[in-house]
Amino acid sequence: ATTAPPSYSDSPLSKLTQRNSSSANNTINNNNISKDDAQLHKQHKLLTTISSHQGSVLALRFSTSGKYLATAGDDSYVNIYVRSNSPSLAKGNLVGVGTADGKQVVEDVEHWNRIALCRGHQLDVVGLAWAPDDSHLVSCSLDSVHPVIVWRLFDVLGKGGGGGATTTTSAMMGSVYMHNLHPFKVLGRNIHLSTVKGVSFDPAGKFIASSGDDPAICIWRAYDDWGLEARIDANSGVFKSKKRKKGGGGGDNNDDEEEDDPGELASLSMFRRISFAPDGSHVCGTNATLKGKNIAAMISREGWAASGPSPKKVVISG
């Protein structure tokens, strides 16, 4: 029979920091550790070092269950890890052993081994979001061809999505399998008109929100066709749109027409973090404006209308 994987409360650091304030002999409850040792281990401590990426790490997220860790970087890759009892011999996992720069490296307290390498983006990956049941992971990138990718994780984490009992249990026993994943769905191409810099998963698991330099927030269905549900852009009244002359002059009849200039907006922020409310009733987006003031825009799930004195209708598909 398989046993459930230990939670973080079972980790070495957590055990060492548990104290029994009512104990007369100054010992840690159920751990038999002296008070002096407990004080020592209450200090900040490095648990592990993960060196799988070939460049800077730009985003990381624990899964909803807390069993898995996803990281993304400017090498265009997304990695998924699970905690194990021992380090794996796979490249990118065996760290904290031996020497570095002539100095002895302290062995890791915890071992997080890579179980999946996600390939699909072509530029920096700057945002990550997990489905509530761990069944899918969403990433966003500065890549205009693959701006938002949905990764299906059933085969990696075990059938049934969030359970992941098979892979997690075997990982804790020292058997770690590496999966090379390819995109399950690509969202945002030709719909986001500029780079996408933020993504969030609906707590109810029904929608995904992405935020780009268009400026726009797109709501995607996380079921059936995974299509566009709504697009909240500068027409909503809460996003500032910088304009440029359409056609670039030269006596064309369209000289007086204007169009959005995404290049001007790209310098506003490296990230456009976006978040659902815990109950999924609203989406909060950054880099918004209202009456000339910078705000975080609240978008209601009811009709996907942006906050403001007189909320305007948004484009809703399907």
C-alpha distance (Angstrom), angle and dihedral (degrees) to the residues before:
residue distance angle dihedral
A1 . . .
T2 3.78 . .
T3 3.78 120.5 .
A4 3.77 125.3 -138.9
P5 3.83 114.3 -100.3
P6 3.78 114.3 -103.9
S7 3.77 117.9 -99.6
Y8 3.79 123.7 -130.5
S9 3.80 88.5 -92.2
D10 3.81 86.0 69.0
S11 3.80 94.4 53.6
P12 3.82 119.2 112.4
L13 3.79 94.8 -111.2
S14 3.78 93.0 49.2
K15 3.79 92.5 49.9
L16 3.79 92.0 49.5
T17 3.80 92.6 52.7
Q18 3.82 96.9 50.3
R19 3.80 109.4 109.2
N20 3.76 134.2 -171.8
S21 3.79 104.7 -144.0
S22 3.79 92.3 -171.9
S23 3.79 95.7 53.1
A24 3.78 111.9 117.8
N25 3.78 95.3 -157.4
N26 3.83 94.7 53.8
T27 3.80 95.9 -117.6
I28 3.78 130.1 138.4
N29 3.79 113.1 -102.7
N30 3.84 112.6 -102.8
N31 3.82 92.4 -8.6
N32 3.82 103.6 72.1
I33 3.81 92.3 -141.0
S34 3.80 119.6 148.6
K35 3.80 122.1 -115.3
D36 3.82 91.5 -112.4
D37 3.81 91.3 54.0
A38 3.78 90.5 47.5
Q39 3.79 91.9 52.9
L40 3.79 89.8 50.1
H41 3.80 93.2 52.0
K42 3.80 93.1 45.7
Q43 3.78 87.4 73.7
H44 3.80 119.2 97.1
K45 3.76 109.1 -80.2
L46 3.80 133.8 -171.6
L47 3.80 107.6 -121.6
T48 3.77 101.2 -176.6
T49 3.78 145.8 -19.7
I50 3.81 120.3 -136.9
S51 3.79 116.6 -161.0
S52 3.80 104.6 174.8
H53 3.82 97.5 117.5
Q54 3.78 122.3 85.3
G55 3.81 93.3 -149.5
S56 3.78 142.1 18.0
V57 3.81 117.9 -33.9
L58 3.81 108.3 -125.5
A59 3.81 103.1 175.8
L60 3.79 140.6 15.1
R61 3.79 134.1 177.2
F62 3.78 135.7 -179.1
S63 3.79 113.4 -134.6
T64 3.79 118.5 -106.8
S65 3.80 91.1 -102.8
G66 3.80 91.5 48.7
K67 3.81 91.6 -126.6
Y68 3.80 97.9 107.0
L69 3.79 138.1 44.6
A70 3.81 125.4 -153.2
T71 3.80 124.1 -163.9
A72 3.81 132.0 -175.2
G73 3.79 132.8 -169.9
D74 3.76 149.4 172.6
D75 3.81 89.2 -84.7
S76 3.86 85.2 78.3
Y77 3.82 93.0 -117.5
V78 3.80 132.9 120.8
N79 3.81 117.9 -152.3
I80 3.80 129.0 -164.9
Y81 3.82 122.9 -157.1
V82 3.78 138.4 -172.2
R83 3.81 127.4 -162.3
S84 3.80 114.7 -107.8
N85 3.77 138.1 -177.1
S86 3.80 92.4 -116.9
P87 3.80 137.8 19.0
S88 3.79 119.0 -90.6
L89 3.78 122.6 -124.6
A90 3.81 90.0 -133.8
K91 3.80 115.3 114.5
G92 3.78 112.7 -90.4
N93 3.81 95.5 26.9
L94 3.80 107.8 69.2
V95 3.81 101.5 83.2
G96 3.77 137.3 136.3
V97 3.81 92.7 45.7
G98 3.80 128.7 109.0
T99 3.79 124.1 -1.3
A100 3.79 137.3 -38.7
D101 3.80 123.7 -167.2
G102 3.77 88.9 -8.8
K103 3.80 93.7 -56.9
Q104 3.77 127.7 112.3
V105 3.80 112.1 -108.7
V106 3.79 117.0 -138.7
E107 3.79 111.9 -121.5
D108 3.79 115.7 -109.2
V109 3.80 118.4 -95.0
E110 3.81 89.8 -149.3
H111 3.80 129.3 26.7
W112 3.82 118.9 -141.5
N113 3.78 110.0 -174.0
R114 3.78 125.4 -166.2
I115 3.81 114.3 -113.3
A116 3.82 99.5 170.7
L117 3.79 139.5 30.7
C118 3.81 112.3 -162.6
R119 3.81 115.3 -154.6
G120 3.80 122.9 -175.0
H121 3.79 112.1 90.2
Q122 3.78 119.6 91.6
L123 3.81 99.5 -159.9
D124 3.82 140.0 31.6
V125 3.81 114.7 -36.3
V126 3.81 107.0 -141.0
G127 3.81 106.8 169.8
L128 3.82 141.2 41.1
A129 3.80 136.1 -174.7
W130 3.81 132.2 178.5
A131 3.79 126.6 -145.0
P132 3.83 112.2 -115.8
D133 3.82 90.8 -109.4
D134 3.84 95.1 42.6
S135 3.82 89.1 -117.3
H136 3.82 94.6 122.4
L137 3.79 138.3 25.0
V138 3.80 122.9 -155.5
S139 3.80 124.6 -156.3
C140 3.80 132.7 -177.3
S141 3.79 128.3 -154.9
L142 3.79 143.3 -176.1
D143 3.81 84.1 -114.0
S144 3.84 109.9 113.2
V145 3.82 92.9 -160.4
H146 3.82 94.4 54.7
P147 3.83 103.1 19.2
V148 3.82 96.2 155.4
I149 3.80 123.8 21.2
V150 3.80 127.9 -171.6
W151 3.82 114.0 -152.2
R152 3.79 117.1 -158.8
L153 3.80 110.6 -143.3
F154 3.81 105.3 -176.8
D155 3.80 92.3 108.0
V156 3.80 92.5 46.2
L157 3.78 101.9 44.7
G158 3.79 98.1 33.0
K159 3.79 131.3 -90.3
G160 3.76 114.7 -56.1
G161 3.78 97.4 44.8
G162 3.79 113.4 -117.7
G163 3.81 96.5 33.6
G164 3.77 95.5 71.0
A165 3.80 88.8 167.6
T166 3.81 96.6 145.9
T167 3.81 98.2 52.4
T168 3.79 95.2 37.2
T169 3.80 94.9 49.3
S170 3.80 93.4 47.1
A171 3.80 89.5 47.4
M172 3.78 91.3 54.5
M173 3.81 87.7 51.5
G174 3.81 90.8 54.0
S175 3.82 101.1 -98.7
V176 3.80 108.9 118.9
Y177 3.81 122.6 175.2
M178 3.79 122.7 -157.4
H179 3.81 118.2 -140.6
N180 3.79 126.4 -166.6
L181 3.79 106.4 -148.2
H182 3.78 129.6 -160.8
P183 3.82 125.5 -163.0
F184 3.79 117.3 -72.7
K185 3.82 92.3 -167.0
V186 3.82 134.1 2.2
L187 3.82 114.3 -150.7
G188 3.78 134.1 -175.5
R189 3.78 102.1 31.8
N190 3.84 109.0 145.6
I191 3.82 89.1 -4.4
H192 3.79 99.1 73.9
L193 3.81 101.8 55.9
S194 3.79 94.3 -158.8
T195 3.80 140.6 20.9
V196 3.82 118.4 -43.0
K197 3.79 113.8 -132.7
G198 3.79 106.4 169.1
V199 3.79 139.6 39.9
S200 3.82 135.9 177.9
F201 3.81 136.8 -178.7
D202 3.79 122.1 -132.6
P203 3.86 110.1 -112.5
A204 3.81 87.3 -131.8
G205 3.81 89.9 55.0
K206 3.82 94.8 -125.0
F207 3.81 102.6 104.7
I208 3.81 143.4 31.1
A209 3.81 123.0 -150.9
S210 3.81 123.4 -153.9
S211 3.80 128.2 -174.3
G212 3.79 126.2 -155.9
D213 3.77 144.5 173.6
D214 3.83 91.8 -102.1
P215 3.07 76.9 83.3
A216 3.79 97.8 -110.8
I217 3.78 143.9 119.5
C218 3.80 114.5 -143.6
I219 3.79 124.5 -160.1
W220 3.81 115.6 -152.0
R221 3.78 130.0 -167.7
A222 3.81 111.4 -116.2
Y223 3.80 92.8 -152.8
D224 3.81 141.8 50.4
D225 3.82 106.7 6.8
W226 3.84 95.6 0.2
G227 3.81 86.3 -133.9
L228 3.79 134.4 157.8
E229 3.81 113.7 -71.8
A230 3.82 99.6 177.1
R231 3.80 142.2 -13.1
I232 3.81 121.1 -149.0
D233 3.81 110.0 -166.4
A234 3.81 140.9 151.3
N235 3.80 90.0 -57.3
S236 3.80 88.9 70.2
G237 3.81 89.7 72.6
V238 3.81 96.5 -123.4
F239 3.79 101.0 82.7
K240 3.78 121.4 71.3
S241 3.79 112.7 -130.2
K242 3.78 120.1 -160.1
K243 3.79 112.6 -152.1
R244 3.77 136.1 -148.5
K245 3.78 132.7 -172.3
K246 3.76 112.2 -87.5
G247 3.80 114.4 -125.4
G248 3.79 95.1 15.1
G249 3.81 97.5 -106.0
G250 3.81 125.6 -84.0
G251 3.79 97.3 139.4
D252 3.79 95.5 -67.1
N253 3.78 117.2 154.3
N254 3.79 89.4 -120.0
D255 3.81 94.5 61.3
D256 3.80 91.9 110.8
E257 3.79 94.1 50.2
E258 3.79 120.4 95.4
E259 3.78 134.7 -152.4
D260 3.80 135.9 -172.3
D261 3.79 115.1 -82.9
P262 3.83 106.4 -146.6
G263 3.80 90.7 -178.2
E264 3.79 90.5 66.3
L265 3.79 91.5 51.1
A266 3.78 96.4 47.8
S267 3.80 91.5 76.3
L268 3.80 93.4 59.6
S269 3.79 97.5 83.0
M270 3.79 141.8 -12.5
F271 3.79 89.0 -137.7
R272 3.80 135.5 33.1
R273 3.77 101.1 -163.0
I274 3.79 114.5 -162.5
S275 3.80 130.5 -174.2
F276 3.78 141.4 -174.3
A277 3.79 119.6 -134.5
P278 3.84 112.2 -106.1
D279 3.81 90.0 -104.1
G280 3.80 93.3 42.7
S281 3.81 93.0 -119.7
H282 3.82 94.9 123.9
V283 3.78 142.0 21.7
C284 3.80 117.8 -142.1
G285 3.80 117.4 -151.7
T286 3.80 130.8 -173.8
N287 3.82 133.3 -137.1
A288 3.81 93.5 44.7
T289 3.80 127.7 140.2
L290 3.78 134.7 -153.2
K291 3.81 123.3 -174.8
G292 3.78 89.8 -14.9
K293 3.81 94.7 -51.2
N294 3.78 126.3 114.5
I295 3.79 112.0 -116.1
A296 3.79 143.9 161.6
A297 3.78 105.2 -110.5
M298 3.81 119.9 -131.9
I299 3.79 114.4 -148.7
S300 3.79 118.1 -165.8
R301 3.78 120.5 -134.1
E302 3.80 86.9 -138.3
G303 3.79 101.8 87.0
W304 3.82 91.5 -23.0
A305 3.81 90.7 -99.6
A306 3.82 119.2 169.0
S307 3.80 120.3 -124.9
G308 3.80 118.7 -103.2
P309 3.80 143.9 106.1
S310 3.81 90.4 -67.1
P311 3.82 112.3 11.0
K312 3.77 112.5 -141.6
K313 3.76 127.2 -139.8
V314 3.76 118.2 -97.3
V315 3.76 131.0 -147.6
I316 3.81 108.2 -91.2
S317 3.79 122.0 -171.9
G318 3.73 132.6 -153.1
